[in-house]
Amino acid sequence: MLVISNAHGVEVFATCPQISPENKATYTEDIISVAQWSEKAGCRGILVYTDNEQYDPWTVAQLIIENTETLCPLIAVQPMYMHPYTVAKKISSIAGIYNRRVYLNMVAGGFHNDLLALGDPTEHDKRYERLTEYTLVIKSLLAGEGPVNYQGSYYQTRGLKLSPRLPPELMPGIFMSGSSEASKIAVRHIGATAIEYPQPPGLTPNSDKPIRRNDIGIRIGIIAREDDNVAWENAFKRFPEDRKGQILHEMAMSVSDSVWHKQLSDMARERQLDGASYWLGPFKNYKTMCPYLVGSYSKVASALSAYIDMGYQTFIIDVPESAKELEHIALAFDNTKVNA
């Protein structure tokens, strides 16, 4: 199997499938298959979602760990679901039992109805303030430098210790959405990797980012083939027009306070440029939550190269449809050319 190249210092994460009525009967096998494909393709890790409709992400992460050798789960963590001490305890337990590093995808909000059901009316910017405190408590516990005494607006601890301690080499990487001003402030305070939902390469400014080059990444889907037309045929076959999905997208958009969601939704209303590889069709049809790059290996590689040139070093790719699809993605990454 072809392996995704990290010649430019790039780390690639795949995405775990989400459960739905259509795949409930095969969901366990689907998780294992996608995880094993991703590991064989050279991915560093795999994103595991969380929301009120999904299985517990820590249980899914354990399934992934038990069926792979090196793949690192990138676990979505939302403060409403779990106390920061419990998060730290789970990380140290996984490290001790499996000798595996995990990554954390820190989530400030969620679907509007999920937050209402959880009784969380916290406004957008305040959620990022809460998430900052939450993550700092986790980091302090994992550092194991002594009892953690923390006095914040949302969390307080007194003499709190984590045992067993986490080996320093297994300290988790921390990711966080970096689209809004509130999230960018949180990213800086925490020292996280900011994950963005990018615009087309030529429209994505990066000169004003107050973040180090190796601390920004993007979520993107990729469908690449030898020929442009074949790539687009596969793209439209996998993500056909869906009026019901478009209505669901508009409904979600009407109640969302997510900055990245609004930005992509505005772009999805614009006409697709002829010959462009950047595609928002799956997002507009409510089939996925990120843009796609579609086209020949060379065209997709050109777009990936532009993102790398802009400083993006982490790529979280959408759920791979098959092991073969990951080989096509590997070929696109292998064709990237980065300016010195």
N, C-alpha and C positions, 0 to 999 in steps of 0.2 A: 504494500500500500504506500502511495506517495505521502510524504510527511511535510507538513507546513514548515517552511523555512523561517527561522528567526535571525537571518543574516543581518538585519538592520536593528537588532535589539528589540524586536517586536514580540509581545506575548499575546497569544490568541486563546480566548476562552470560548467554548461552545455554550449552548443553552439546552437545558433539560426540557423535554416536552411537558406540557401542562395536562392535567387530567380533564376529560370532558366525557359526556355521555357516549360519544362515538368510540373512545379508546379505553373506557373503564375496564373492560374485560382483559385487555392486553397491556394495561398500563405498566405493571411491574416489569414485564419483558421489554417494553418500549424504553423504559428508563435505563435498564441494563445495556440494551443494544446501543443506544445513543452514547452512553458513557464509554463503552468499549470502543466504538468507532472513533470517538473523539480522542481517546488516549492513543490509539494506534496512529491517528493522523498528526500527532504531535502537539495537541492542545495542552496548555498549561493547566486548565481547569474547566469547570462547567457551572454555569449559573443555574441556581435553583430558586424558583419564584416562591413568594408567599402572598396569600390573600385568603379571604374567608372561604373560598371555594376549593382551595388546593389542600393536598395532604401536608402535614407538618414538614417543613423543609429540612429539619434536622434528621428526621426519620428517613427521608429521601436521600439525604447526604450520606447517611450510614449505609444505605443500600448501595450507593455508588462506590463508596470506599471498599466495601466487602467484595465488589465485583470488578475492581481495577487494581493496578499496582502502584501508580504514581499520580493519577488524576486528582486534582484538588477541587473539592466542591466550593463554589462561590455562593455562599448562603445568604439569602435575603433576610434581613433582620429589621423588624419593626418594633419600636418601644412598647406599643400597646399589647403585644403578644407575650412579652417575657421580660422579667427583671434583668438588669445588666449583670448581676451576680450569676444568674442562671446561664446566661450566654457565656460568660468567662468559664464557668464550671464545665459546660459542654465542650468548649474548645480544648481545655486542658485534659478532659477525659478522652476525647478523640485522639489527642496527641499521645497520651499514655498508653491507650489500648491498641491503636492502629499505627502509631508513629507517622501520622499523616498531617500535613499542614492544611488548614482551610483558609479561605478568604471570606471576608464579610462584605455584603452589599447593603449598606446602611440606608434604610428607607424611612423617609420622614412622614409620608402620608399613605395613600392607597386609594382604592376605589371609593367614591363618595358614599355609596350605600353601606360599604363595609365600615367606614368610620362612624356613620350614624348608628349602625348596629352595635358598635363597640362603645358607644356613648362618648365619642371623642369629638368635641366641637372646636378643638384648638385651631386657630387660624394658621394660614400657610407659613408665615415667617416665624411664628412662635414654635411651630413644629420643628423647624430647623434649630432653634435655640435649644429645645428639649433634646433633639437628637445629638447635638454637640455634647451636652452634659452626659447623656447616656453612653456615648462612645468613649468619652474621656474616663468615665468610671471603669468601663471594660478594659481599656488600655492600661490603666493604673493597676488593676487587679492582675492582669496578665504579666505585667512587668515584674511583679513579685518583689518589689524593693522594700516592702514593709507594709504595716497596716494602712489601709486606705481610709483617710478621713476626708470626706468630701461634703461641702456645704454649697449646694446650688439651689436654684429656684424650683427645680423639678426632682432632684435626687439628693439624698443625704445618707452618708454612711459614717460609722464610727468604729474605728479599729477593725475594719473588715479585711480578712485575709483569704487568699485562694490557696487551697491545698487539694490534691498535689499541685506543685508548681509546674508551669509550662516551660519546657526547654526553650531557651532563647531562639534557637534556629527554627522553631516551629511557630514563632509569632505570626499571627495572621496578617495578610495584606488587607487593607481596608479601602473599599470603593464607596463612592457616593455620587448621586446625581449632581451635576455641576452646571445647570442651565440658568437658574434664577440668581439674583444677587444674594438672597438669603443663603442659598446653598453654597455659593462661592465663599461666603464668609465662613460657613461651617467647615468647608473643605480646608481652608487655611488654618483654622483653629485646631482641627483634628490631625492635619497632616495626611489627608486621604488622597487617593487617586480620583480625580473628577471624571465622571463618565458623562459624555454628552450624546445627544441624538443629532447627528451633524446635518448641516445643509449641504448642497452640492459643493465639491471641493473648491470651486472658484468663488463661492459666496460665503465661505466659512472663515470669518476673520479670526486671527489668533494673535495679533500684535498687542492687544490689550489684556491678555490673560496674565494675571498675577500668580501664575503657577509654574513650577519647574517643568521642563519639556518632558521628563519621564514620569510626570504625575498627571497626565491627562489621557483619556481614552474615549472610545466611541462604541456605540451599539449599532450594528449594521448587519443586514442580511446580504448574502452573495449568491447569485446564480450565474455561473460562467461556463462557457463552452468555447470550442475552437472557432465557431462561427457566430456572428451577432444574431442572425435570424434564428438559429437553433436555440440560442440562449433565451431569446424572447418567447419562442414557442413553448419552451419549458416553463418560463415564468408565468405566462398566461394560463397554461394548463394547471399549474399548481395553485395559482391565485386568480381564479376567474372573477369577473364582475359579479357582485353580490349586493342586490338592492337592500336586502334585510340587514346585511352587515353594515352598509352605509348609513342606514337609519340608526342602528345601534351606536355607530361611531358618533353621529351627530348628537344623540341623546347623552352619551358619556361626556362629550365635549361641552354640552350646555351646563353641566354641573361641576366640571373639573376646574380646580384652581392651579393645575400643573402648568408651569411656564413652557416646558418642552412640548407638552401635548398641544398647547395653543399654537406654538410656533410651527410644528409639523402640520397641524390642521390647516393653518393659513396657506402653507405651501402646497398642500394637497389639492387646494381649490384652483391652483394655477395650472395652466396647460403644460403638458409634458413637452420638453424641447426635443425637436427632431435630432436623433443621433446621440442623445444623452444617455448615460448609463444609470443615472440616479432616478429611482422609481419609488413613489409613495402609494402605489396601487394596493398592496397588502394592508398598509396602515389605514387607508381610506375605507377599505372594505372590512375593517375590524378583524382582520385575520392575524395580525401581529402588531407589535408596538415599536417598530423601528423602520427606517428607510431601507431600501434594497439597492445594491449595485447589480446591474444586469448587462451582459454583453459578452464579447469575446474575451479570451484570457488577457490579451494585450490591452483592451479598453478598460476592463475592470482593474487590471494591474496599474494602469495609468492613474485611475482615481485613488487607489490605495496608496500609490507612491506620493500623490499630492497630499493626502492626509498625514502620511509619515513625515513628509517635509514640513508640514505645519506643526509637528511636535507630538502627534498622537502615537503613543507607544503601546497602548493596550487596545485590543480589538475584541469585543464580545460579539460573536456572530450568532445569528438567529438559529433556531432549532434545525439541525441538518436533517434532510429528508431521508438520506441513506448514507452508507459508507462511501458509495461512489460519488455522491455529491460532495463529500469532504475532499475527495481526490481532485475534483474540479476546482474547489476552493484553494487547495494546496498549489495547483498549477498557477492560479492567479497571483497568489502571494510570491511564488517563485519567480514570477516575471516582473516584480517591482524593481524600480530603479530610483534610487534616492540621491538627491543632490548633496554634495559634500558640504 
